């Protein structure tokens, strides 16, 4: 059972990485993304993530979003602060911290 949980965590991390470019195509002004947790729903085929997003003005918001392997877009996201979660495209580099602590600039 522990092996299966470990394999699922590896898959979750893989999809955390895959979901970053679609996030940059969904929101404008992203400076940092800190993914706090991720999970997979076998029934829907969606990966769900809890993230703290920090914008260029250093304002932050915590929210959840979903991503599907079959789509290359964000399927769902909750709106918790419209001033920070502005729809649009982020063209600048974004500092990403994944749920395992790995950091990357994308």
C-alpha positions in Angstrom: 0.0 0.0 0.0 2.8 2.4 0.8 4.4 1.8 -2.6 1.2 2.7 -4.4 0.9 5.9 -2.3 4.5 6.8 -3.2 3.8 6.1 -6.9 0.8 8.4 -6.8 2.8 11.1 -5.2 5.3 10.9 -8.1 2.5 11.2 -10.5 1.0 14.1 -8.6 4.4 15.9 -8.8 4.6 15.2 -12.5 1.3 16.9 -13.0 2.2 19.8 -10.7 5.0 20.5 -13.2 2.7 20.1 -16.2 0.1 22.5 -14.8 2.4 25.5 -14.5 2.3 26.7 -18.1 -1.5 26.5 -18.3 -1.6 28.6 -15.0 0.6 31.2 -16.7 -1.9 31.2 -19.6 -4.8 31.6 -17.2 -3.6 34.4 -14.8 -1.7 37.6 -15.5 0.9 39.1 -13.2 2.1 35.9 -11.5 5.4 36.4 -9.6 5.4 33.1 -7.6 3.4 29.9 -7.3 3.7 27.8 -4.2 1.9 24.4 -4.6 0.9 23.3 -1.1 -0.7 20.0 -2.0 -1.9 17.8 -4.9 -4.3 14.9 -5.3 -5.8 12.8 -8.0 -9.4 11.8 -8.5 -9.8 8.5 -10.3 -13.5 9.1 -11.0 -13.0 12.4 -12.9 -9.4 12.0 -14.1 -8.5 15.4 -12.7 -5.6 16.4 -10.6 -6.4 19.0 -7.9 -3.9 21.4 -6.4 -3.9 23.9 -3.5 -1.6 26.8 -4.4 -0.5 30.2 -3.0 -0.1 32.6 -5.9 1.8 35.9 -5.4 1.4 38.6 -8.0 3.9 41.3 -9.1 2.7 43.6 -6.3 3.5 41.0 -3.7 -0.2 40.3 -2.9 -1.0 36.7 -2.3 -4.0 34.4 -2.5 -4.5 30.8 -1.6 -6.9 28.8 -3.9 -7.5 25.5 -5.5 -7.4 24.5 -9.1 -7.8 21.4 -11.3 -5.9 20.1 -14.3 -6.6 17.2 -16.6 -4.0 15.1 -18.5 -6.3 15.2 -21.5 -6.7 19.0 -21.5 -3.7 21.3 -21.5 -5.7 23.9 -19.6 -6.8 24.6 -16.1 -10.2 22.9 -15.7 -11.5 24.7 -12.6 -10.2 27.3 -10.1 -11.8 29.0 -7.2 -11.8 32.8 -7.0 -10.8 34.0 -3.6 -9.4 37.5 -4.5 -10.2 39.0 -7.9 -7.5 41.7 -7.3 -4.8 39.1 -7.3 -6.4 36.4 -9.5 -6.6 38.5 -12.7 -7.4 36.5 -15.8 -4.9 36.9 -18.6 -1.4 35.7 -19.5 1.8 35.9 -17.5 4.8 36.3 -19.9 7.5 36.9 -17.3 9.4 34.2 -15.4 7.6 32.7 -12.4 9.3 31.2 -9.3 7.6 27.9 -8.6 7.8 25.9 -5.4 6.3 22.4 -5.7 4.7 20.4 -2.9 8.0 18.5 -2.4 9.9 21.7 -1.8 11.6 21.7 -5.3 12.0 25.1 -6.7 12.1 26.1 -10.4 11.9 29.3 -12.5 9.6 28.9 -15.5 
